[in-house]
Amino acid sequence: MEIFVGVLMGFLAGMMLCAKYLRQEIAAKIGPRLEHIELQLQNLQAEVNLDAATRLAALSERLDERRSRG
């Protein structure tokens, strides 16, 4: 019975090390891709913000023109 417990503990310890290693490897492969996606999202956000600011400026200019005429 003691041998069985020892083997079981060794097996579980090995599985924990294997899981830790796999997690590190998966994170290493996904990390650069996630950084690339994050940069793309930041670029899209900057473009949307620029477009929104441009449209807001154009609308404000139209409102100013209408107010000055009326």
CNS distance restraints for C-alpha pairs under 8 A (distance, minus, plus):
assign (resid   1 and name CA) (resid   5 and name CA) 6.45 0.50 0.50
assign (resid   2 and name CA) (resid   6 and name CA) 6.20 0.50 0.50
assign (resid   3 and name CA) (resid   7 and name CA) 6.07 0.50 0.50
assign (resid   4 and name CA) (resid   8 and name CA) 6.01 0.50 0.50
assign (resid   5 and name CA) (resid   9 and name CA) 6.05 0.50 0.50
assign (resid   6 and name CA) (resid  10 and name CA) 6.10 0.50 0.50
assign (resid   7 and name CA) (resid  11 and name CA) 6.04 0.50 0.50
assign (resid   8 and name CA) (resid  12 and name CA) 6.16 0.50 0.50
assign (resid   9 and name CA) (resid  13 and name CA) 6.08 0.50 0.50
assign (resid  10 and name CA) (resid  14 and name CA) 6.10 0.50 0.50
assign (resid  11 and name CA) (resid  15 and name CA) 6.17 0.50 0.50
assign (resid  12 and name CA) (resid  16 and name CA) 6.17 0.50 0.50
assign (resid  13 and name CA) (resid  17 and name CA) 6.34 0.50 0.50
assign (resid  14 and name CA) (resid  18 and name CA) 6.09 0.50 0.50
assign (resid  15 and name CA) (resid  19 and name CA) 5.98 0.50 0.50
assign (resid  16 and name CA) (resid  20 and name CA) 6.13 0.50 0.50
assign (resid  17 and name CA) (resid  21 and name CA) 6.14 0.50 0.50
assign (resid  18 and name CA) (resid  22 and name CA) 6.10 0.50 0.50
assign (resid  19 and name CA) (resid  23 and name CA) 6.03 0.50 0.50
assign (resid  20 and name CA) (resid  24 and name CA) 6.29 0.50 0.50
assign (resid  21 and name CA) (resid  25 and name CA) 6.24 0.50 0.50
assign (resid  22 and name CA) (resid  26 and name CA) 6.05 0.50 0.50
assign (resid  23 and name CA) (resid  27 and name CA) 6.07 0.50 0.50
assign (resid  24 and name CA) (resid  28 and name CA) 6.07 0.50 0.50
assign (resid  25 and name CA) (resid  29 and name CA) 6.32 0.50 0.50
assign (resid  26 and name CA) (resid  30 and name CA) 6.14 0.50 0.50
assign (resid  27 and name CA) (resid  31 and name CA) 5.65 0.50 0.50
assign (resid  28 and name CA) (resid  32 and name CA) 7.45 0.50 0.50
assign (resid  29 and name CA) (resid  33 and name CA) 7.47 0.50 0.50
assign (resid  30 and name CA) (resid  34 and name CA) 6.12 0.50 0.50
assign (resid  31 and name CA) (resid  35 and name CA) 6.28 0.50 0.50
assign (resid  32 and name CA) (resid  36 and name CA) 6.23 0.50 0.50
assign (resid  33 and name CA) (resid  37 and name CA) 6.24 0.50 0.50
assign (resid  34 and name CA) (resid  38 and name CA) 6.06 0.50 0.50
assign (resid  35 and name CA) (resid  39 and name CA) 6.24 0.50 0.50
assign (resid  36 and name CA) (resid  40 and name CA) 6.31 0.50 0.50
assign (resid  37 and name CA) (resid  41 and name CA) 6.20 0.50 0.50
assign (resid  38 and name CA) (resid  42 and name CA) 6.18 0.50 0.50
assign (resid  39 and name CA) (resid  43 and name CA) 6.20 0.50 0.50
assign (resid  40 and name CA) (resid  44 and name CA) 6.22 0.50 0.50
assign (resid  41 and name CA) (resid  45 and name CA) 6.09 0.50 0.50
assign (resid  42 and name CA) (resid  46 and name CA) 6.18 0.50 0.50
assign (resid  43 and name CA) (resid  47 and name CA) 6.22 0.50 0.50
assign (resid  44 and name CA) (resid  48 and name CA) 6.12 0.50 0.50
assign (resid  45 and name CA) (resid  49 and name CA) 6.06 0.50 0.50
assign (resid  46 and name CA) (resid  50 and name CA) 6.10 0.50 0.50
assign (resid  47 and name CA) (resid  51 and name CA) 6.11 0.50 0.50
assign (resid  48 and name CA) (resid  52 and name CA) 6.04 0.50 0.50
assign (resid  49 and name CA) (resid  53 and name CA) 6.07 0.50 0.50
assign (resid  50 and name CA) (resid  54 and name CA) 6.10 0.50 0.50
assign (resid  51 and name CA) (resid  55 and name CA) 6.17 0.50 0.50
assign (resid  52 and name CA) (resid  56 and name CA) 6.02 0.50 0.50
assign (resid  53 and name CA) (resid  57 and name CA) 6.08 0.50 0.50
assign (resid  54 and name CA) (resid  58 and name CA) 6.25 0.50 0.50
assign (resid  55 and name CA) (resid  59 and name CA) 6.13 0.50 0.50
assign (resid  56 and name CA) (resid  60 and name CA) 6.02 0.50 0.50
assign (resid  57 and name CA) (resid  61 and name CA) 6.11 0.50 0.50
assign (resid  58 and name CA) (resid  62 and name CA) 6.32 0.50 0.50
assign (resid  59 and name CA) (resid  63 and name CA) 6.21 0.50 0.50
assign (resid  60 and name CA) (resid  64 and name CA) 6.13 0.50 0.50
assign (resid  61 and name CA) (resid  65 and name CA) 6.20 0.50 0.50
assign (resid  62 and name CA) (resid  66 and name CA) 6.23 0.50 0.50
assign (resid  63 and name CA) (resid  67 and name CA) 6.10 0.50 0.50
assign (resid  64 and name CA) (resid  68 and name CA) 6.09 0.50 0.50
assign (resid  65 and name CA) (resid  69 and name CA) 6.25 0.50 0.50
assign (resid  66 and name CA) (resid  70 and name CA) 6.02 0.50 0.50
